Every structure is written in structure tokens, then in C-alpha cells.
Amino acid sequence: MFNQKFIIKPAGEEHCQYAETITNEMEQSAQARGTGIAKRSPEYIKTKMREGKAVIALTNTGEWAGFCYIEAWGHGKFVANSGLIVSPNFRKFGLAREIKKEVFKLSRKKYPDSKIFGLTTGAAVMKINSELGYYPVSYSDLTTDEDFWKGCQSCVNYPILMSKNRSNCLCTAMLYEPKT
Ligand SMILES: CC(C)(COP(=O)(O)OP(=O)(O)OC[C@H]1O[C@@H](n2cnc3c(N)ncnc32)[C@H](O)[C@@H]1OP(=O)(O)O)[C@@H](O)C(=O)NCCC(=O)NCCS
């Protein structure tokens, strides 16, 4: 039933048409939850799709259902999974879990030697990450790449992050370390 309804795969140029829907939903969902997020523009999302650094979920009729993207930091020492979003129409069907599995596969394929991490305030994401082998860490275990942390500037909680010298904030950090 699930596999008949949704197609989950690495995104490409042909999915750029969904970029605006995705960023609008990211913003509306964050407002509804009253949490901070790193805001992303449709152009940024399109770039991730074109670079083969994103996973998209569509229904079998071509309706957008979910999205997540990856980016490498610290000269490839780390790869972050970011921007997970499932359309409100399709939540609680197990879609986030399937998207995260696909994103994990993509991360391992593109960056086999990198540590994989994510920042989240969401219980669902923490649960899925744990199932995939991520564990909670302090921010000092994450990348020190300035450009990654600049991504937090658009979050409402950025002053909290900076007041703690980037050592802590409202998001839980979770890390996967590849087996040597
Ligand atoms: C969070 C979100 C991605 C979950 O998507 P989803 O497709 O509904 O999640 P799934 O159906 O795959 O659920 C995975 C697990 O998390 C649990 N879960 C889902 N939503 C949850 C919630 N709001 N609170 C607690 N647990 C939740 C499910 O029960 C499921 O566990 P189970 O299979 O053991 O019952 C979706 O609600 C969303 O897009 N929210 C807005 C954006 C957001 O919060 N993104 C994450 C930012 S880090």
C-alpha cells in the first residue's frame, strides 16, 4: 500500500517546480509549531536538487509529499541532513522515516567517510535518527565550519545559540559515525 502510493527518490532538475511549495511549507510548519528553523529560499532548494543532494517524495499522481536535503561541511569531514518536511496531507504514514532512510543512503553513497549529523527539535526525527544509528551529542562534536553555523542566522533562536558561544541551543544534535 505504502509503496504504491509514494515514490521516494533522489531529486533532480525535473523537481525544481516543487521548490516554492517546499519552502512555503517549511515556513508555515515552523510557525505552526512555534519553533525556529533555518530559512531556505526556493533557489537554495533548487540548487540542492540539481547537485543531487536532496530526496523528494511524490504521490503516484505527482503531488509533492515530502523533502530533505544534505550538505557537506568541514571539507567533507561532516555531512548534514537538513530541511526534513512532510506535507500535512501525508503525515503519520511513515513517510518521514522512509525519506530519512533514503537521505541516509544518499549521504553514505556520496560521502562514505563523513560523519553524518542533524539538528532537530522534533521527537519524530529523534526517533527515526536513533533507529538509523545516530546518537545525541554536544555541539562540540559537530563541524566547526563557519558556513554551516551561518545557516542558523535565519532561525529565531540564533541569539540563544550565540549567547552560549555556539555550544548549545534548543535543537538536539545527533551524529552517525561511519564504522572504520
Ligand atoms: C516531523 C515530520 C517530518 C514527521 O513526518 P511523518 O511522515 O508524519 O513521520 P512518520 O510517519 O514517518 O513518523 C515516524 C515516527 O515518528 C512519530 N511521530 C510522527 N510525528 C510525531 C510528532 N509530531 N511527535 C512525536 N512523534 C511523532 C510516529 O509516531 C512514528 O513513530 P512510530 O512508527 O513508532 O509510531 C512532519 O510532521 C513534518 O514535516 N513536520 C514539520 C516539519 C518538521 O518538524 N521537520 C523536522 C525538522 S528537524
The ligand as an ORCA input file, in Angstrom:
! r2SCAN-3c Opt
* xyz 0 1
  C       8.135     15.772     11.723
  C       7.594     15.235     10.408
  C       8.692     15.284      9.357
  C       7.145     13.770     10.637
  O       6.674     13.242      9.391
  P       5.748     11.960      9.322
  O       5.802     11.433      7.919
  O       4.427     12.261      9.877
  O       6.525     10.956     10.298
  P       6.412      9.355     10.289
  O       5.000      8.983      9.955
  O       7.480      8.767      9.435
  O       6.680      9.037     11.799
  C       7.883      8.479     12.272
  C       7.741      8.211     13.749
  O       7.658      9.429     14.472
  C       6.442      9.517     15.207
  N       5.911     10.865     15.070
  C       5.444     11.455     13.957
  N       5.083     12.715     14.196
  C       5.338     12.942     15.514
  C       5.194     14.055     16.371
  N       4.714     15.221     15.924
  N       5.561     13.920     17.680
  C       6.069     12.753     18.138
  N       6.246     11.656     17.358
  C       5.878     11.749     16.069
  C       5.499      8.500     14.583
  O       4.580      8.011     15.520
  C       6.465      7.450     14.077
  O       6.805      6.515     15.061
  P       6.130      5.044     15.117
  O       6.236      4.494     13.732
  O       6.968      4.304     16.089
  O       4.719      5.259     15.535
  C       6.358     16.034      9.932
  O       5.412     16.086     10.967
  C       6.711     17.448      9.491
  O       7.045     17.694      8.329
  N       6.643     18.408     10.446
  C       7.014     19.796     10.170
  C       8.474     19.981      9.876
  C       9.374     19.371     10.908
  O       9.081     19.351     12.097
  N      10.512     18.869     10.423
  C      11.560     18.322     11.235
  C      12.560     19.391     11.478
  S      14.037     18.707     12.144
*
